[in-house]
Amino acid sequence: MSSTGTSNIYVTKTHFVFGDKMTNLTAILYKDDDMYVAECPEVGTFSQGETLTTEVIKKFNS
């Protein structure tokens, strides 16, 4: 991550239900130069794209 390219970092907790179990996942979203990055530390995944909406949809539908 570029320290000069990142201006805002957003962190949110989201509740998901898998079968009969509910779990909390963290979404960390930030802009790095010209790309948005979404990370989920509990799962150990990340993705990036040109728009923030694309990242949220890709991250939590995968």
Contact map, one row per residue, 1 for C-alpha under 8 A:
11101100000000000000000000000001000000000000000000000000000000
11111100000000000000000000000001100000000000000000000000000000
11111100000000000000000000000000000000000000000000000000000000
01111110000000000000000000000000000000000000000000000000000000
11111110000000000000000000000011100000000000000000000000000000
11111111100000000000000000000111100000000000000000000000000000
00011111100000000000000000000110000000000000000000000000000000
00000111110000000000000000000110000000000000000000000000000000
00000111111000000000000000011110000000000000000000000000000000
00000001111100000000000000111100000000000000000000000000000000
00000000111110000000000001111000000000000000000000000000000000
00000000011111000000000001110000000000000000000000000000000000
00000000001111100000000111100000000000000000000000000000000000
00000000000111110000000111100000000000000000000000000000000000
00000000000011111000011110000000000000000000000000000000000000
00000000000001111100011110000000000000000000000000000000000000
00000000000000111111111000000000000000000000000000000000000000
00000000000000011111111000000000000000000000000000000000000000
00000000000000001111100000000000000000000000000000000000000000
00000000000000001111110000000000000000000000000000000000000000
00000000000000001111111000000000000000000000000000000000000000
00000000000000111101111100000000000000000000000000000000000000
00000000000000111100111110000000000000000000000000000000000000
00000000000011110000011111000000000000000000000000000000000000
00000000000011110000001111100000000000010100000000000000000000
00000000001111000000000111110000000000111100000000000000000000
00000000011111000000000011111000000001111000000000000000000000
00000000111100000000000001111100000001110000000000000000000000
00000000111000000000000000111110000111100000000000010000000000
00000111110000000000000000011111000111000000000000000000000000
00001111100000000000000000001111111110000000000000000000000000
11001100000000000000000000000111111110000000000000000000000000
01001100000000000000000000000011111000000000000000000000000000
00000000000000000000000000000011111100000000000001000000000000
00000000000000000000000000000011111110000000000111100000000000
00000000000000000000000000001111011111000000000111110010000000
00000000000000000000000000001111001111100000011110010010000000
00000000000000000000000000111100000111110000011100000011001000
00000000000000000000000001111000000011111001111000000000001000
00000000000000000000000011110000000001111111110000000000001000
00000000000000000000000001100000000000111111100000000000000000
00000000000000000000000011000000000000011111000000000000000000
00000000000000000000000000000000000000011111100000000000000000
00000000000000000000000000000000000000111111110000000000000000
00000000000000000000000000000000000000111011111000000000000000
00000000000000000000000000000000000011110001111100000000001000
00000000000000000000000000000000000011100000111110000010011000
00000000000000000000000000000000001111000000011111000010000000
00000000000000000000000000000000001110000000001111110110000000
00000000000000000000000000000000011100000000000111110100000000
00000000000000000000000000000000001100000000000011111110000000
00000000000000000000000000001000000110000000000011111111000000
00000000000000000000000000000000000000000000000000111111100000
00000000000000000000000000000000000000000000000011111111110000
00000000000000000000000000000000000111000000001110111111111000
00000000000000000000000000000000000001000000000000011111111100
00000000000000000000000000000000000000000000000000001111111110
00000000000000000000000000000000000000000000001000000111111111
00000000000000000000000000000000000001110000011000000011111111
00000000000000000000000000000000000000000000000000000001111111
00000000000000000000000000000000000000000000000000000000111111
00000000000000000000000000000000000000000000000000000000011111
